[in-house]
Amino acid sequence: MSGGQGEAGGGVSGRTRQVGRPPLTERHKAEIRREIARQAVRLFTAKGVAATSAEEIAAAVGISVRSLWRHFPNKERCVLPLLTEPLAVTAKALRDWRRGDDVAAFYEAMEQGTADAIAADEMGADIPAILDLVRLTRTEPGLRLVWLHSQDDSEPIIADALARRAGLPAPDLTIRVHAATINGALRAAMEHYAFTTDPADSDPVALRDTVRNALVIAARGLA
């Protein structure tokens, strides 16, 4: 009897768990993937991609090579989780960006999403690794390919979020151009900051300002 009451009383929280945070096993898998990405970037930065083996990445994480290959098809794609976190923040900001608001409101939503992610320990500590990864794309063709593929993958997500904001069932040409503009501005901001800033001088505030400036420039359109 008490068990039935417990289920009834806990029904709302049970539904909240399903709608909100993923099950523990999924969170655990996501955390393993993030740790693989962190260790891969650390080793790639220190040794280069060619000199880093899958065995070294797996050992740094504390898993077997077989487990590593269950998560990723090759060592270059081990870095992908670090690239999906900023995309998740951007997509949420676009969903929260109300019709009629200007680009400043969109950026404020992005800043809030970033702050929430940092507070939840989901992104803040990874920003230096993300910047190191972007820097590596200049000299590591395999990582450059992963970076560009992540950009290609993010554009439809941005377009879908913009279409929903506009009340459209699917992205039209205008929406696709706007999505490409936002996607390109964010990529340009990350690359510009990473390529022109010494890792020892990285400053989250300066990075945020660079992103803001890129979005403002994009919003102005072509002269």
N, C-alpha and C positions, 0 to 999 in steps of 0.2 A: 504493500500500500504506500509506504513511504517512498519507495522507488518510483511509483507512478507519479506521486506528487512532485518529486524532484524533477522528473522529466517535464511535467507541465510547467513548473515554476521556472525551469531553465530553458523553456522553449525559445524565448526571445533571444537569449544569449547564444543559443545554438544556431539560430538563423543569422545572428550577427556574425558569428564566426564564418559561416558559409559565404556571406555576402562580402565581409570585410577581409580580414587577413586570410591567406591561404592556409591549408592544414600544415601542421608542424613538419610533416615529411617533405612537403613542397618547399617550405621555408628553408629546411635543412639542405635540400638539393640546391636551392638558389644560393645559399651561403657558401656551399662547397664550390660552386661555379665562380662566385665572386673571388674566393680565395685563390682558386686556380688562376684566374685572370691577374690578380695582384702579383702572385709569385712569378707568373710568366713574364709580366712587364719588368719586374725587378731583375730577373735573370737576363732578359733580352737587352735591357739597358746596360747591364754590367758586362755581358759577354757577346752580345749580338745573337741574332736568331739562329744562324747556321751553327754556331758553337754551343748552343743550348740544346740539350736532348730532352725528349719527353720524360725519360727516367729522372732527370734532375728536377723538372717541374713537379712531377708526381711526388718525389721524395720531399720537396720543400713543403708540399701541402700535407703530406702524411698519408697518401693514398697509393694504390698500386697503379702501374701504367695501364693495366686493363681497365681499371675504374676511370682513369683519365680519358681513355678512348670512348668510354660510354657517354661521356659528356660532350666531347668535341672530336671532329673527324681528323683534325691535324693540329699541330702545335700553334700555328699562326692564329687559328680561330679561337684559341684559348682566351684571347684578350677580349672577345666580343661582349661579355657581360659588363665591362666598364663602359662600353659605348651605348648600351641600351638604357642605362640609368638616366642620363641626361634627356634621352628621347622620351622616357616616361614622364619626366617633369614637364617637358614641352607640350606633350599631348594633353596632359591634365590642364595646363595653363590655357591652351586653346579651347578646351571644353568649358572652362570657367570664364572665358573672355566673352562678355555680353555684347550683343549687337548694339552698335552705336558708340561703344567705347573706342578710344584711340589706342595707338600702339603702346603708349605709356601704361595703360591699364593692363595690356597683355604682358608687358615686361614685369609689372608689379605682381601679376599672378605667377609668372615664372619664378620671381624672387621668393615668393611665399612658398611655392612648391619646393624650391631648393632648400629653403630653411626647414620645411617640414621633413624633407628627406635627410637633412643633416641631423636634425633632432632625433630622428628615428634610427640614426647610425646607418643609413642606407647609401650615403653618397659623400658626405663631407670629407672623411678620411681618404677617399679615393681620388679626390681632385688632383693631387700631385701625380698620382699614377696615370690618370687620364691624360694630363699634360705631357708626361714622359712618353706615353704611347703615341700621342700626336706627333711629338718630336721625332720618334723613331720612324714614322711613316715617310720621312724625307729620304732615309737611307736604306730602308728595308722594304723591298718590293712586295713581299708577301703580306706584310702588315699594311702597306698602302692599299693593297687590294681589299683587305678586310675593312679598312676605314671607308673606302669608296663604296663597297657593298652595303655597309651599314647606312651610308647616306642614301643610297638607292632604296633601301628597305624603309627608311624613315619617311620618305616623301609621301607615299600613299597614306600613311597613318596621319600625317599632318593634313593632307588633302581631305580625308574623311572627317577629321575634326572640324575643319573649316566649312565643309558642306553641311554638317549638322548645325553649326552656328548660323549658317545662312538659311536654314530650313529647307535644304535641297535633299532629295533622296540619294543623290550621288554627285561626285565632283564634276562640274562642267569645266570648260576650258579656262574661264576666269579663275576658278578655284584652283585648278592645277598650276596656273602661272603664279598665283599667290603662294601656294604651297612650295613651289620651287624657289620662290624669292625668299621666304622665311628659312627654308632649309639651307639655301646657299649662304644667307647672311650668318646663320649660326655656325656653319662650317668655316666660313671666312674668318669669323671672330675667333674661333678656337685656334685655327691655324696661325693667324696673325699673332695672337698673344703667345702661343707656344713657341713659335719660330723666332720671335723678337725679344723674348724674355729669358734671362738666365734662370735655370732651375732654382738656384739659391735665392733668387729675388722674386719668386712667384708670390703674388699677393691676391687673395680671393676678391678683394674689393676692386683691384685694378682689372681683374678678369671680368667681373660683373659689369664694370664701366665699359669695357671693350664690347661685350655682348650688347649692352644697351645702345651704344653708338652704332653698331652694325645694324640693329633693328631700325633705328631712326633713319639711317642712310637708306635702307631698303624701303622704308615707308615713303620717302621723298620721291622715289621712282627715278626714271632716267631724265636727265636734264633735256 
